[in-house]
Amino acid sequence: MKKTAHIISHTHWDREWYLPYETHHMMLIKTMDTLLDTFEKDPNFKYYHLDGQTVLLEDYLEVRPDKKELLEKVIKEGRLNIGPWYVLQDEFLTSSEANIRNLQYGHKDSKKYGVEPCKVGYFPDSFGNIGQAPQILKQAGIDAAAFGRGVKPTGFNNEISADDKFESPYSEMYWESPDGSKVLGILFANWYCNGMEVPVDGKEAKEYWEKRIEDASKFASCNHLLFMNGCDHQPIQTDLSQAINFANNLYNDIEFVHSNFEDYIKDLKENMPKDLQVIKGELRSQQTEGWYTLVNTASARVYLKQWNNLCQTLFEKVAEPIATMASHYGYKYPHHLFEYGWKSLMKNHPHDSICGCSVDEVHREMVARFDKAKDVAKFIINESLEYIKDNINTEVFSKLGDNTYPFIVVNTSGYDRFSVTTIEMDICRKYFREGTPNLIAKELKKVEIPKFKVVDVNGNKIDANIVDMGIRFGYDLPDDKFRQPYYARYVKVELLSKNIKSFGWDTYALVEDNDITIENKTIVVNNNILENENLRVEIKENGSVELLDKNTNKVFKDLCIYENSGDIGNEYIYMKPVGEAPITTKDIKADIKVKENLSYKGVIEITHKLNIPKSANELLLEEIEEVLEFKHRKSQRVDETVELEIKTTLTLEKNDKGLKIKSSLNNVANDHRMRMLFATDIESDVHYADSIFELAKRNNIVDGCWKNPSNCQHQQAFVNIHNKDYGLTVANKGLNEYELLNDGRNTIAVTLLRCVRELGDWGVFETPDAQCIGYHEAELKIIPHGRNMYDSIKEAHMYQIPVITKQVDIKNGKINYENGLMNFDGYGIIWSTLKMGNDFNTIFRVYNVSDKDTSLEISKCDFGKEIYISNILEEEIKSVIDGKVNLRKSEISTISIR
């Protein structure tokens, strides 16, 4: 049977990697200029695949706006294929909603050019692929995906392993999500450069094609072969038409065509066998030696992951919900600001960016981008709160006297919650227009601060702590006049809120306190013991934690132990020096101090002084300079040690079901990794990790092919292990790497810091900033649970989301002083987003993490009465009757409310 060789021209364009962004940017301009010139000069150069990411169009037009008309022309003609993504993200290190925004903005950008995006889920260089990708793609009308990693035994850049145990015998397979959604999966079995730089002369072309046709035929399921004409930052092959003509003259039984993904996939579907292998769930290269899964990018430059977690949370769990809540009362939802903010953030989401596996200049610029994105989110949050402030009814407090200062506490999560929260209150203010600034400052310093308390709308006293913060400069930026500077006197108010409804708020007031009653009951019951109604926490002499879950009577021992080991790997891969034993705090006496002991929270600080080797020895530098593969390195750590002072702050709040942990240290050592260990002593062969729209079930024991001593894995908000009676969830903020240790105790190890000196991969790229010298903090939360682990999952998700506050005036407004705009319930259902759609309907997205079908019941909804099921692109599909939505196991459901 005659074969067809589909040659797809492309370049895989990392916006930043081994060179800084602007250097790659300038190279892109040159590449795109050449591409458009080639389209104009050669009508037989038919197609080009623009790497599946529309951000490259923005990057190009930023410098070449004069080329916009020509660019639009080749896109509308179908010659330049764009989308479906905005950027080629790392799927595991960006949140569920960030993955969706990426797809949505890629589609939106494509439609700006009057075309549908290229309908292939394009993951050429992703470091593993998420299990829910087929479901996400299918909901976006995409039924095929192309990817480079995750399925069969391959080395770096898909070098074929000697192990012939393949998950699929072909490069084509079906890929299925946990809910049953299925797409055609296409593996770049010979990598995405197997058709690059095609020769045009006789002998060289013959040798070239004989080798490549043989390699492609090894894995192809039918007579249609895929050749990717390009690679990383590959220049355009301007003589490709000539090379294809020459190849067609060499073979009678092979037709060489300049192709595109749409045509290739159409031909593939018509000719491939019906019994293709079905690959299910996550593609994480688990049937390999384990060295090149590149999972340790989850711990390279941890500070980037923490920044990303902060920014994603501000956008999707605070700014979007609060803007939606305010919109219910007339606020104009700022779609344009969200698009700008999300795109600013997503420019940090490409795999070589968020993974922390680039040169130092790249990641320095990323921090500036994160700062930009954060400021956009905070601006939207404040504007939304200002609108609510201007319209809320707080007259209920008018009877409490002159020194009454109301404020609102807002819950932007999808769950009811208690929370300890803080607000700084302005109790007197004087504008510069009223006098001389220095005299105003002196006057305000002399103001006597009365004794205050916090009350709710019924006058009930609320657990709170109030501290005088002195004076501070500030300013207003009115919409209708020039800036207004002032000095104000502030107090900081920390309080334990009442149970605030989902997507709701409550109103409190700071008032003068004439009550002399003292609350005797506190959370700290001993110098080393914290206790509330749910937990008893005892800190042992070595600083480890023993935790009693009062609801199950289960005791967890040896929690919060630190582990340090050497790392002679690189930004991609962790490698412990051969034969080295980790250093831990298990046998070190800790200093334990009570820091706060209040009626609503207790805080204990633990200090360890840990001596660790200063760095790796000089041999490591030699091995790096020789580009010696990490697993063959013999370097060790030096004998000289440095002292790390590690402070661990444990906080237990009155109603909390978990223990909050903050770890801080000033890193002065190189070439090492720091983890926190949580021994669970729970017998189970599997554990669960929070992933993208999924509670990913993973085996504790590795595949038989696995050779890597380490089995680190990705997480989003938490990792969990449980049996039928109880379990333990360890939540985190921006700590994306964990390992389930096979130590007989099923210990959860969470990476806090990883410090290396090189990029790794194909050359010598030193990265001194990746040593992460300086001050670092990490935040975690231990949440034990009984038979229903879903409550702990919701707690872990709420832990990510700050409660927001705003000082308000006493006035009669249209917004009630307390409310919850939406209530819902359903077994195993997790809330993901609340936002406004482009047609100003309300979008509410949930997913089912249980392993069985379930239903969502919306018992209250102030956003509208008409409810529709939509797809992931938020296009309405069918109406919902009686507010009940049925979900398959693991289904993602987007609900539109009008």
Helices and strands as residue ranges (DSSP letters): E 3-9, H 21-41, E 48-49, H 55-63, G 65-67, H 68-76, E 80-81, H 96-112, E 121-123, H 133-139, E 144-147, G 156-158, E 172-176, E 182-187, H 202-219, E 224-229, H 240-250, E 254-258, H 261-271, E 278-280, G 295-298, H 302-313, I 314-319, H 320-327, H 335-346, H 351-354, H 360-391, G 395-400, E 405-411, E 420-431, G 432-434, H 437-445, E 452-456, E 461-462, E 464-476, E 484-496, E 504-512, E 524-526, E 529-531, E 535-539, E 545-549, E 554-566, E 583-584, E 591-597, E 601-613, H 618-625, G 630-632, E 641-653, E 659-667, E 672-678, E 686-691, E 694-699, E 713-714, E 718-722, E 727-732, E 737-741, E 747-755, G 768-771, E 774-785, H 790-800, E 804-807, E 819-820, E 822-825, E 829-836, E 842-848, E 854-861, E 867-870, E 876-879, E 884-887, E 892-897
